[in-house]
Amino acid sequence: MADKTIIFSDQEQMQAEGIVIDKDGAEALRFLANVLERIKGHPGHACGPKAAEGPPGHG
């Protein structure tokens, strides 16, 4: 698996910090599920996820 870099917005960083402070397991699981979706990408698209998100015929 290739190395990945994820950039968190200020809001996402504050959310992660709040989860840790509150020890909110359910919210931590939701947050991690969202992060994993960002990491996984969209396999099967020859041009990659950005091209797949655009209008049909452009990628």
BELZIKA-V202152 format. One record per backbone hydrogen bond with DSSP energy under -0.5 kcal/mol. CO is the residue of the C=O (numbers start at 1). NH is the residue of the N-H. If there is no record, write none. Layout:
((CO,NH) (CO,NH))
//
This chain:
((6,8) (9,13) (10,14) (11,15) (12,16) (13,17) (14,18) (15,19) (16,20) (17,21) (18,22) (19,23) (19,24) (23,25) (24,28) (25,29) (26,30) (27,31) (28,32) (29,33) (30,34) (31,35) (32,36) (33,37) (34,38) (35,39) (36,40) (37,41) (42,45) (44,46) (45,48) (48,52) (49,53) (50,54) (51,54) (55,58))
//
